[in-house]
Amino acid sequence: MNEYNGKRFDRTQEAWSALADQFTEIAHQFREHYHRVTVGAGEAGAHPADAGPAGAEPAGADKVGTDLVGAAPVDADVAGVDPAGIDAAGRRVGKAVKDAARAIENALGDPRVRQDSAEAGSTLLRAVGATLSELGAAIQREADDKRTPHP
């Protein structure tokens, strides 16, 4: 590969590496927001809709163990499943989904995340542009090679 081709290829690689770095930074910011939400949710009264008193059953707990169309409850002894365990797991999953949604909402409202996301969009366009430029140069070289008579 001649010097020109090597430099162009290096620019393309650098552009994609810069994009990866920016996405990594944005991911760290989302993780920070998620951490703040989950730590905040663990504090007393932080998110009263998400948690009740320890051991309290949420509304609709009597429906745990029914199938999706509301048929009779599943016999826990036959199925080998503890309905209380299913209920607890369901609450944990529900809380995790709410926490993730709240963290995403907070992150999207963060001016730093919005700025970094806009910059990542510009970097993506530069990386695609560099890639297309390299592809165009490669096609042109191929066309030139076919037009040049070889002894």
PAPALO-834010 format. One record per residue: residue number from 1; residue in one letter; x, y, z of N, C-alpha, C, CB in turn. Coordinates in steps of 0.001 Angstrom, whole numbers. Glycine has a CB too. Layout:
<rs>
+-----+----+---------+---------+---------+---------+---------+---------+---------+---------+---------+---------+---------+---------+
:   i : aa :     nc1 :     nc2 :     nc3 :    cac1 :    cac2 :    cac3 :     cc1 :     cc2 :     cc3 :    cbc1 :    cbc2 :    cbc3 :
+-----+----+---------+---------+---------+---------+---------+---------+---------+---------+---------+---------+---------+---------+
: NUM :  A :       X :       Y :       Z :       X :       Y :       Z :       X :       Y :       Z :       X :       Y :       Z :
...
+-----+----+---------+---------+---------+---------+---------+---------+---------+---------+---------+---------+---------+---------+
</rs>
This chain:
<rs>
+-----+----+---------+---------+---------+---------+---------+---------+---------+---------+---------+---------+---------+---------+
:   i : aa :     nc1 :     nc2 :     nc3 :    cac1 :    cac2 :    cac3 :     cc1 :     cc2 :     cc3 :    cbc1 :    cbc2 :    cbc3 :
+-----+----+---------+---------+---------+---------+---------+---------+---------+---------+---------+---------+---------+---------+
:   1 :  M :     851 :   -1172 :       0 :       0 :       0 :       0 :     896 :    1233 :       0 :    -968 :      -1 :    1224 :
:   2 :  N :     634 :    2188 :    -892 :    1487 :    3376 :    -917 :    1131 :    4309 :     234 :    1352 :    4114 :   -2265 :
:   3 :  E :    1939 :    5353 :     418 :    1793 :    6250 :    1561 :     418 :    6918 :    1568 :    2895 :    7315 :    1545 :
:   4 :  Y :     -83 :    7327 :     406 :   -1380 :    8004 :     315 :   -2492 :    7073 :     806 :   -1660 :    8462 :   -1145 :
:   5 :  N :   -2464 :    5842 :     321 :   -3500 :    4893 :     723 :   -3435 :    4607 :    2224 :   -3362 :    3587 :     -70 :
:   6 :  G :   -2238 :    4489 :    2770 :   -2077 :    4231 :    4194 :   -2619 :    5362 :    5041 :    -627 :    4004 :    4521 :
:   7 :  K :   -2364 :    6609 :    4644 :   -2859 :    7761 :    5396 :   -4382 :    7828 :    5341 :   -2251 :    9063 :    4851 :
:   8 :  R :   -4941 :    7560 :    4175 :   -6397 :    7606 :    4035 :   -7032 :    6524 :    4907 :   -6816 :    7425 :    2550 :
:   9 :  F :   -6454 :    5326 :    4881 :   -6961 :    4237 :    5698 :   -6857 :    4586 :    7181 :   -6198 :    2943 :    5397 :
:  10 :  D :   -5737 :    5193 :    7578 :   -5560 :    5603 :    8970 :   -6629 :    6612 :    9381 :   -4161 :    6200 :    9179 :
:  11 :  R :   -6959 :    7546 :    8486 :   -8008 :    8534 :    8798 :   -9341 :    7844 :    9013 :   -8133 :    9578 :    7669 :
:  12 :  T :   -9644 :    6851 :    8197 :  -10896 :    6118 :    8344 :  -10929 :    5390 :    9681 :  -11080 :    5123 :    7187 :
:  13 :  Q :   -9841 :    4713 :   10013 :   -9764 :    4001 :   11295 :   -9878 :    4964 :   12467 :   -8452 :    3213 :   11393 :
:  14 :  E :   -9214 :    6103 :   12377 :   -9281 :    7100 :   13446 :  -10701 :    7632 :   13617 :   -8319 :    8257 :   13156 :
:  15 :  A :  -11393 :    7841 :   12504 :  -12764 :    8355 :   12576 :  -13673 :    7358 :   13297 :  -13309 :    8646 :   11159 :
:  16 :  W :  -13558 :    6086 :   12959 :  -14383 :    5068 :   13616 :  -13968 :    4885 :   15073 :  -14282 :    3728 :   12867 :
:  17 :  S :  -12703 :    4989 :   15368 :  -12247 :    4896 :   16764 :  -12785 :    6061 :   17588 :  -10703 :    4869 :   16831 :
:  18 :  A :  -12787 :    7249 :   17004 :  -13332 :    8420 :   17709 :  -14816 :    8218 :   18002 :  -13122 :    9711 :   16876 :
:  19 :  L :  -15536 :    7658 :   17046 :  -16964 :    7393 :   17251 :  -17158 :    6378 :   18382 :  -17616 :    6872 :   15942 :
:  20 :  A :  -16362 :    5327 :   18382 :  -16459 :    4318 :   19448 :  -16178 :    4956 :   20803 :  -15472 :    3149 :   19193 :
:  21 :  D :  -15192 :    5829 :   20869 :  -14871 :    6513 :   22132 :  -16041 :    7371 :   22598 :  -13612 :    7385 :   21971 :
:  22 :  Q :  -16677 :    8070 :   21658 :  -17805 :    8919 :   22039 :  -18984 :    8086 :   22529 :  -18234 :    9792 :   20860 :
:  23 :  F :  -19272 :    6977 :   21853 :  -20364 :    6122 :   22312 :  -20050 :    5514 :   23671 :  -20639 :    5015 :   21295 :
:  24 :  T :  -18791 :    5196 :   23911 :  -18393 :    4675 :   25217 :  -18645 :    5725 :   26301 :  -16903 :    4254 :   25205 :
:  25 :  E :  -18307 :    6967 :   26018 :  -18544 :    8044 :   26984 :  -20038 :    8225 :   27235 :  -17926 :    9364 :   26483 :
:  26 :  I :  -20840 :    8182 :   26192 :  -22292 :    8317 :   26357 :  -22828 :    7156 :   27190 :  -23004 :    8368 :   24976 :
:  27 :  A :  -22325 :    5956 :   26949 :  -22751 :    4790 :   27734 :  -22407 :    4983 :   29207 :  -22089 :    3499 :   27197 :
:  28 :  H :  -21234 :    5540 :   29492 :  -20842 :    5816 :   30880 :  -21809 :    6818 :   31514 :  -19388 :    6358 :   30940 :
:  29 :  Q :  -22220 :    7810 :   30742 :  -23153 :    8796 :   31271 :  -24501 :    8155 :   31586 :  -23333 :    9948 :   30278 :
:  30 :  F :  -24981 :    7276 :   30697 :  -26235 :    6575 :   30967 :  -26091 :    5704 :   32213 :  -26654 :    5716 :   29752 :
:  31 :  R :  -24943 :    5039 :   32350 :  -24701 :    4196 :   33522 :  -24725 :    5047 :   34795 :  -23343 :    3452 :   33391 :
:  32 :  E :  -24132 :    6244 :   34752 :  -24147 :    7131 :   35919 :  -25576 :    7507 :   36291 :  -23319 :    8399 :   35647 :
:  33 :  H :  -26388 :    7815 :   35286 :  -27787 :    8159 :   35559 :  -28523 :    6962 :   36154 :  -28494 :    8634 :   34269 :
:  34 :  Y :  -28276 :    5778 :   35631 :  -28921 :    4579 :   36172 :  -28488 :    4352 :   37618 :  -28583 :    3340 :   35309 :
:  35 :  H :  -27207 :    4536 :   37880 :  -26709 :    4360 :   39250 :  -27389 :    5350 :   40195 :  -25171 :    4542 :   39301 :
:  36 :  R :  -27512 :    6594 :   39765 :  -28175 :    7608 :   40609 :  -29618 :    7220 :   40892 :  -28129 :    8994 :   39935 :
:  37 :  V :  -30312 :    6699 :   39856 :  -31712 :    6311 :   40042 :  -31811 :    5133 :   40999 :  -32366 :    5956 :   38691 :
:  38 :  T :  -30970 :    4123 :   40819 :  -31085 :    2937 :   41661 :  -30622 :    3209 :   43082 :  -30286 :    1794 :   41069 :
:  39 :  V :  -29613 :    4053 :   43267 :  -29183 :    4419 :   44616 :  -30271 :    5262 :   45260 :  -27825 :    5187 :   44592 :
:  40 :  G :  -30822 :    6198 :   44501 :  -31897 :    7048 :   45015 :  -33137 :    6253 :   45364 :  -32249 :    8113 :   44007 :
:  41 :  A :  -33418 :    5188 :   44593 :  -34599 :    4371 :   44860 :  -34450 :    3589 :   46148 :  -34858 :    3419 :   43706 :
:  42 :  G :  -33203 :    3324 :   46549 :  -32967 :    2578 :   47773 :  -33109 :    3433 :   49020 :  -31604 :    1966 :   47740 :
:  43 :  E :  -33121 :    4761 :   48858 :  -33263 :    5650 :   50004 :  -34724 :    5738 :   50410 :  -32705 :    7049 :   49686 :
:  44 :  A :  -34978 :    5906 :   51667 :  -36345 :    5954 :   52188 :  -37134 :    7060 :   51509 :  -36339 :    6164 :   53710 :
:  45 :  G :  -38268 :    6686 :   50954 :  -39170 :    7650 :   50348 :  -38722 :    8209 :   49019 :  -39376 :    8752 :   51268 :
:  46 :  A :  -37659 :    7687 :   48442 :  -37150 :    8245 :   47191 :  -38137 :    8067 :   46055 :  -35827 :    7602 :   46826 :
:  47 :  H :  -38714 :    6885 :   45950 :  -39695 :    6603 :   44900 :  -40823 :    5794 :   45518 :  -39047 :    5838 :   43692 :
:  48 :  P :  -41765 :    6445 :   46204 :  -42787 :    5720 :   46931 :  -43651 :    4833 :   46043 :  -43653 :    6682 :   47662 :
:  49 :  A :  -43787 :    5147 :   44785 :  -44612 :    4313 :   43911 :  -43935 :    2992 :   43607 :  -44920 :    5045 :   42614 :
:  50 :  D :  -42616 :    2925 :   43753 :  -41874 :    1723 :   43401 :  -41783 :     719 :   44534 :  -40504 :    2091 :   42959 :
:  51 :  A :  -41876 :    1174 :   45749 :  -41645 :     262 :   46857 :  -42639 :     534 :   47968 :  -40211 :     390 :   47377 :
:  52 :  G :  -43048 :    -528 :   48618 :  -43926 :    -401 :   49770 :  -43170 :    -905 :   50975 :  -45262 :   -1181 :   49571 :
:  53 :  P :  -43877 :   -1077 :   52077 :  -43228 :   -1625 :   53259 :  -42704 :   -3026 :   52974 :  -44198 :   -1648 :   54448 :
:  54 :  A :  -41647 :   -3403 :   53652 :  -41057 :   -4726 :   53443 :  -42109 :   -5795 :   53642 :  -39869 :   -4959 :   54395 :
:  55 :  G :  -42210 :   -6715 :   52705 :  -43148 :   -7831 :   52795 :  -44550 :   -7485 :   52355 :  -43191 :   -8337 :   54185 :
:  56 :  A :  -44825 :   -6230 :   52016 :  -46170 :   -5853 :   51595 :  -46464 :   -6400 :   50216 :  -46339 :   -4334 :   51609 :
:  57 :  E :  -47680 :   -6819 :   50018 :  -48095 :   -7344 :   48722 :  -48585 :   -6183 :   47859 :  -49206 :   -8430 :   48884 :
:  58 :  P :  -48153 :   -6112 :   46609 :  -48653 :   -5064 :   45729 :  -50095 :   -5342 :   45326 :  -47769 :   -4940 :   44487 :
:  59 :  A :  -50777 :   -4321 :   44837 :  -52133 :   -4506 :   44340 :  -52106 :   -5544 :   43236 :  -52736 :   -3170 :   43831 :
:  60 :  G :  -53085 :   -6414 :   43227 :  -53153 :   -7439 :   42187 :  -52303 :   -8658 :   42499 :  -52726 :   -6860 :   40871 :
:  61 :  A :  -51746 :   -8752 :   43703 :  -50880 :   -9888 :   44035 :  -51653 :  -11188 :   44006 :  -50242 :   -9696 :   45407 :
:  62 :  D :  -52967 :  -11103 :   44212 :  -53767 :  -12327 :   44201 :  -53839 :  -12942 :   42803 :  -55175 :  -12039 :   44716 :
:  63 :  K :  -53407 :  -12212 :   41764 :  -53446 :  -12723 :   40402 :  -52173 :  -13468 :   40022 :  -53679 :  -11593 :   39438 :
:  64 :  V :  -51150 :  -13440 :   40873 :  -49905 :  -14143 :   40584 :  -50206 :  -15627 :   40510 :  -48815 :  -13845 :   41659 :
:  65 :  G :  -49680 :  -16284 :   39502 :  -49897 :  -17710 :   39355 :  -51019 :  -18033 :   38389 :  -50189 :  -18320 :   40686 :
:  66 :  T :  -51669 :  -17022 :   37825 :  -52691 :  -17288 :   36821 :  -52061 :  -17161 :   35455 :  -53899 :  -16325 :   36966 :
:  67 :  D :  -52695 :  -17790 :   34484 :  -52137 :  -17656 :   33144 :  -52559 :  -16324 :   32548 :  -52585 :  -18823 :   32239 :
:  68 :  L :  -52181 :  -16071 :   31312 :  -52391 :  -14756 :   30711 :  -53841 :  -14425 :   30461 :  -51651 :  -14665 :   29434 :
:  69 :  V :  -54727 :  -15403 :   30381 :  -56129 :  -15105 :   30121 :  -56967 :  -15178 :   31387 :  -56682 :  -16057 :   29082 :
:  70 :  G :  -56338 :  -15240 :   32545 :  -57056 :  -15173 :   33809 :  -57689 :  -16491 :   34225 :  -58108 :  -14130 :   33727 :
:  71 :  A :  -57170 :  -17605 :   33789 :  -57693 :  -18903 :   34189 :  -57364 :  -19150 :   35655 :  -57117 :  -20031 :   33298 :
:  72 :  A :  -57684 :  -20329 :   36103 :  -57467 :  -20679 :   37509 :  -55990 :  -20601 :   37867 :  -58005 :  -22084 :   37804 :
:  73 :  P :  -55689 :  -20300 :   39143 :  -54285 :  -20246 :   39564 :  -53584 :  -21581 :   39330 :  -54187 :  -19858 :   41045 :
:  74 :  V :  -52277 :  -21478 :   39074 :  -51456 :  -22661 :   38886 :  -51225 :  -23286 :   40258 :  -50101 :  -22314 :   38177 :
:  75 :  D :  -51326 :  -24600 :   40340 :  -51068 :  -25293 :   41603 :  -49571 :  -25310 :   41844 :  -51646 :  -26744 :   41588 :
:  76 :  A :  -49112 :  -24557 :   42858 :  -47681 :  -24425 :   43120 :  -47048 :  -25763 :   43462 :  -47442 :  -23437 :   44249 :
:  77 :  D :  -47787 :  -26622 :   44176 :  -47215 :  -27919 :   44535 :  -46970 :  -28779 :   43306 :  -48131 :  -28652 :   45505 :
:  78 :  V :  -47883 :  -28745 :   42353 :  -47737 :  -29543 :   41139 :  -46633 :  -28971 :   40257 :  -49066 :  -29599 :   40364 :
:  79 :  A :  -46618 :  -27676 :   40114 :  -45643 :  -27050 :   39226 :  -44264 :  -26956 :   39865 :  -46117 :  -25669 :   38824 :
:  80 :  G :  -44167 :  -27097 :   41175 :  -42890 :  -26988 :   41857 :  -42391 :  -25551 :   41927 :  -41868 :  -27850 :   41169 :
:  81 :  V :  -43324 :  -24606 :   41883 :  -42963 :  -23196 :   41876 :  -43561 :  -22531 :   43097 :  -43440 :  -22501 :   40581 :
:  82 :  D :  -42791 :  -21690 :   43731 :  -43252 :  -20937 :   44894 :  -43884 :  -19637 :   44414 :  -42081 :  -20655 :   45886 :
:  83 :  P :  -45213 :  -19478 :   44569 :  -45856 :  -18237 :   44099 :  -45276 :  -16984 :   44742 :  -47344 :  -18292 :   44375 :
:  84 :  A :  -44851 :  -17065 :   45990 :  -44255 :  -15893 :   46640 :  -42951 :  -15517 :   45952 :  -44008 :  -16165 :   48141 :
:  85 :  G :  -42184 :  -16528 :   45521 :  -40935 :  -16262 :   44805 :  -41192 :  -15621 :   43452 :  -40144 :  -17549 :   44624 :
:  86 :  I :  -42229 :  -16094 :   42783 :  -42594 :  -15511 :   41483 :  -43014 :  -14062 :   41674 :  -43737 :  -16323 :   40808 :
:  87 :  D :  -43820 :  -13826 :   42712 :  -44285 :  -12467 :   42995 :  -43107 :  -11543 :   43282 :  -45261 :  -12468 :   44185 :
:  88 :  A :  -42168 :  -11997 :   44099 :  -41002 :  -11179 :   44436 :  -40155 :  -10908 :   43191 :  -40151 :  -11874 :   45521 :
:  89 :  A :  -39966 :  -11925 :   42374 :  -39189 :  -11748 :   41142 :  -39887 :  -10761 :   40211 :  -38983 :  -13103 :   40426 :
:  90 :  G :  -41197 :  -10871 :   40124 :  -41954 :   -9937 :   39288 :  -41813 :   -8501 :   39747 :  -43409 :  -10316 :   39274 :
:  91 :  R :  -41839 :   -8303 :   41068 :  -41664 :   -6941 :   41601 :  -40268 :   -6415 :   41290 :  -41909 :   -6918 :   43127 :
:  92 :  R :  -39251 :   -7292 :   41425 :  -37877 :   -6856 :   41134 :  -37723 :   -6490 :   39663 :  -36868 :   -7958 :   41510 :
:  93 :  V :  -38292 :   -7297 :   38785 :  -38203 :   -7005 :   37350 :  -38932 :   -5696 :   37042 :  -38800 :   -8172 :   36511 :
:  94 :  G :  -40115 :   -5538 :   37601 :  -40874 :   -4307 :   37379 :  -40118 :   -3075 :   37848 :  -42210 :   -4384 :   38086 :
:  95 :  K :  -39494 :   -3183 :   39020 :  -38717 :   -2064 :   39541 :  -37517 :   -1780 :   38655 :  -38260 :   -2348 :   40968 :
:  96 :  A :  -36850 :   -2824 :   38184 :  -35685 :   -2636 :   37309 :  -36091 :   -1936 :   36018 :  -35018 :   -3991 :   36989 :
:  97 :  V :  -37232 :   -2306 :   35459 :  -37707 :   -1656 :   34229 :  -38022 :    -184 :   34499 :  -38964 :   -2383 :   33673 :
:  98 :  K :  -38694 :      94 :   35613 :  -39008 :    1489 :   35966 :  -37734 :    2291 :   36192 :  -39893 :    1545 :   37227 :
:  99 :  D :  -36772 :    1696 :   36895 :  -35498 :    2385 :   37141 :  -34778 :    2676 :   35828 :  -34594 :    1540 :   38064 :
: 100 :  A :  -34759 :    1718 :   34916 :  -34095 :    1921 :   33626 :  -34787 :    3030 :   32842 :  -34084 :     614 :   32806 :
: 101 :  A :  -36113 :    3020 :   32834 :  -36857 :    4065 :   32112 :  -36585 :    5437 :   32719 :  -38373 :    3768 :   32134 :
: 102 :  R :  -36559 :    5512 :   34042 :  -36290 :    6789 :   34715 :  -34871 :    7257 :   34410 :  -36494 :    6658 :   36245 :
: 103 :  A :  -33910 :    6334 :   34405 :  -32518 :    6698 :   34113 :  -32386 :    7207 :   32681 :  -31581 :    5489 :   34336 :
: 104 :  I :  -33054 :    6562 :   31741 :  -33006 :    7014 :   30340 :  -33634 :    8391 :   30226 :  -33735 :    6010 :   29402 :
: 105 :  E :  -34772 :    8581 :   30878 :  -35430 :    9893 :   30850 :  -34511 :   10976 :   31420 :  -36753 :    9849 :   31645 :
: 106 :  N :  -33879 :   10691 :   32548 :  -32955 :   11659 :   33157 :  -31766 :   11936 :   32247 :  -32461 :   11147 :   34515 :
: 107 :  A :  -31204 :   10887 :   31664 :  -30034 :   11049 :   30793 :  -30392 :   11878 :   29564 :  -29483 :    9673 :   30363 :
: 108 :  L :  -31561 :   11628 :   28998 :  -31953 :   12386 :   27806 :  -32205 :   13854 :   28123 :  -33197 :   11775 :   27182 :
: 109 :  G :  -32502 :   14156 :   29369 :  -32683 :   15538 :   29788 :  -31381 :   16210 :   30203 :  -33661 :   15598 :   30920 :
: 110 :  D :  -30309 :   15458 :   30266 :  -29006 :   15978 :   30692 :  -28350 :   16709 :   29518 :  -28084 :   14824 :   31212 :
: 111 :  P :  -28066 :   18009 :   29670 :  -27452 :   18765 :   28567 :  -26125 :   18158 :   28098 :  -27224 :   20208 :   28996 :
: 112 :  R :  -25360 :   17600 :   29019 :  -24077 :   16993 :   28635 :  -24299 :   15773 :   27735 :  -23273 :   16585 :   29894 :
: 113 :  V :  -25280 :   14952 :   28072 :  -25592 :   13776 :   27250 :  -26093 :   14232 :   25876 :  -26657 :   12871 :   27954 :
: 114 :  R :  -26957 :   15236 :   25861 :  -27468 :   15731 :   24568 :  -26336 :   16281 :   23709 :  -28536 :   16823 :   24788 :
: 115 :  Q :  -25418 :   17045 :   24308 :  -24290 :   17611 :   23567 :  -23391 :   16494 :   23035 :  -23478 :   18575 :   24465 :
: 116 :  D :  -23058 :   15539 :   23904 :  -22195 :   14433 :   23477 :  -22868 :   13594 :   22396 :  -21829 :   13548 :   24674 :
: 117 :  S :  -24179 :   13434 :   22485 :  -24908 :   12672 :   21466 :  -24889 :   13405 :   20121 :  -26365 :   12425 :   21918 :
: 118 :  A :  -25036 :   14725 :   20165 :  -24968 :   15505 :   18925 :  -23581 :   15402 :   18304 :  -25323 :   16981 :   19192 :
: 119 :  E :  -22560 :   15468 :   19143 :  -21191 :   15336 :   18643 :  -20953 :   13942 :   18073 :  -20179 :   15630 :   19762 :
: 120 :  A :  -21533 :   12931 :   18711 :  -21388 :   11559 :   18199 :  -22067 :   11439 :   16835 :  -21994 :   10526 :   19199 :
: 121 :  G :  -23180 :   12115 :   16656 :  -23846 :   12107 :   15350 :  -22955 :   12709 :   14276 :  -25170 :   12872 :   15418 :
: 122 :  S :  -22297 :   13810 :   14604 :  -21370 :   14432 :   13650 :  -20178 :   13521 :   13377 :  -20882 :   15792 :   14181 :
: 123 :  T :  -19686 :   12880 :   14424 :  -18552 :   11964 :   14257 :  -18958 :   10773 :   13401 :  -18030 :   11484 :   15629 :
: 124 :  L :  -20176 :   10296 :   13572 :  -20672 :    9201 :   12732 :  -20669 :    9613 :   11273 :  -22088 :    8781 :   13161 :
: 125 :  L :  -21136 :   10806 :   11001 :  -21144 :   11284 :    9607 :  -19725 :   11388 :    9058 :  -21848 :   12654 :    9508 :
: 126 :  R :  -18779 :   11861 :    9879 :  -17383 :   11934 :    9425 :  -16814 :   10541 :    9161 :  -16518 :   12664 :   10467 :
: 127 :  A :  -17132 :    9589 :   10019 :  -16624 :    8221 :    9836 :  -17199 :    7595 :    8571 :  -16965 :    7347 :   11060 :
: 128 :  V :  -18490 :    7781 :    8353 :  -19108 :    7253 :    7129 :  -18510 :    7951 :    5915 :  -20654 :    7441 :    7159 :
: 129 :  G :  -18325 :    9260 :    6006 :  -17715 :   10015 :    4907 :  -16311 :    9528 :    4601 :  -17683 :   11497 :    5239 :
: 130 :  A :  -15513 :    9316 :    5639 :  -14143 :    8827 :    5434 :  -14162 :    7441 :    4802 :  -13370 :    8791 :    6770 :
: 131 :  T :  -15086 :    6605 :    5240 :  -15200 :    5252 :    4693 :  -15601 :    5299 :    3223 :  -16223 :    4428 :    5497 :
: 132 :  L :  -16585 :    6126 :    2910 :  -17029 :    6237 :    1515 :  -15931 :    6835 :     638 :  -18304 :    7097 :    1423 :
: 133 :  S :  -15197 :    7782 :    1195 :  -14079 :    8373 :     456 :  -13032 :    7311 :     147 :  -13447 :    9533 :    1255 :
: 134 :  E :  -12699 :    6493 :    1149 :  -11737 :    5411 :     941 :  -12265 :    4410 :     -85 :  -11430 :    4699 :    2272 :
: 135 :  L :  -13542 :    4097 :      -8 :  -14142 :    3185 :    -974 :  -14074 :    3774 :   -2378 :  -15598 :    2878 :    -594 :
: 136 :  G :  -14377 :    5058 :   -2509 :  -14299 :    5720 :   -3813 :  -12885 :    5697 :   -4365 :  -14788 :    7158 :   -3710 :
: 137 :  A :  -11916 :    5952 :   -3498 :  -10518 :    5921 :   -3935 :  -10123 :    4511 :   -4379 :   -9587 :    6406 :   -2800 :
: 138 :  A :  -10581 :    3503 :   -3666 :  -10261 :    2114 :   -4030 :  -10892 :    1754 :   -5374 :  -10749 :    1136 :   -2933 :
: 139 :  I :  -12109 :    2187 :   -5588 :  -12770 :    1925 :   -6876 :  -12030 :    2640 :   -8004 :  -14254 :    2379 :   -6834 :
: 140 :  Q :  -11637 :    3871 :   -7736 :  -10893 :    4625 :   -8756 :   -9564 :    3945 :   -9065 :  -10648 :    6076 :   -8289 :
: 141 :  R :   -8848 :    3490 :   -8064 :   -7579 :    2782 :   -8295 :   -7808 :    1525 :   -9127 :   -6908 :    2413 :   -6951 :
: 142 :  E :   -8862 :     801 :   -8806 :   -9180 :    -425 :   -9557 :   -9470 :     -85 :  -11016 :  -10395 :   -1162 :   -8925 :
: 143 :  A :  -10240 :     968 :  -11239 :  -10559 :    1378 :  -12612 :   -9292 :    1824 :  -13350 :  -11605 :    2519 :  -12607 :
: 144 :  D :   -8421 :    2559 :  -12658 :   -7160 :    3002 :  -13272 :   -6283 :    1817 :  -13611 :   -6406 :    3958 :  -12341 :
: 145 :  D :   -6240 :     815 :  -12732 :   -5424 :    -373 :  -12981 :   -5926 :   -1131 :  -14210 :   -5431 :   -1295 :  -11749 :
: 146 :  K :   -7220 :   -1142 :  -14411 :   -7777 :   -1877 :  -15566 :   -7517 :   -1113 :  -16864 :   -9305 :   -2111 :  -15383 :
: 147 :  R :   -7432 :     197 :  -16800 :   -7173 :     997 :  -18008 :   -5705 :    1020 :  -18367 :   -7668 :    2419 :  -17819 :
: 148 :  T :   -4844 :     823 :  -17389 :   -3406 :     861 :  -17636 :   -2960 :    -465 :  -18220 :   -2627 :    1175 :  -16338 :
: 149 :  P :   -2325 :    -427 :  -19426 :   -1856 :   -1698 :  -20019 :    -710 :   -2274 :  -19192 :   -1398 :   -1487 :  -21494 :
: 150 :  H :    -797 :   -3560 :  -18951 :     251 :   -4255 :  -18210 :    1096 :   -5057 :  -19191 :    -355 :   -5181 :  -17112 :
: 151 :  P :    2432 :   -4907 :  -19120 :    3307 :   -5615 :  -20078 :    3308 :   -7106 :  -19870 :    4722 :   -5104 :  -19973 :
+-----+----+---------+---------+---------+---------+---------+---------+---------+---------+---------+---------+---------+---------+
</rs>
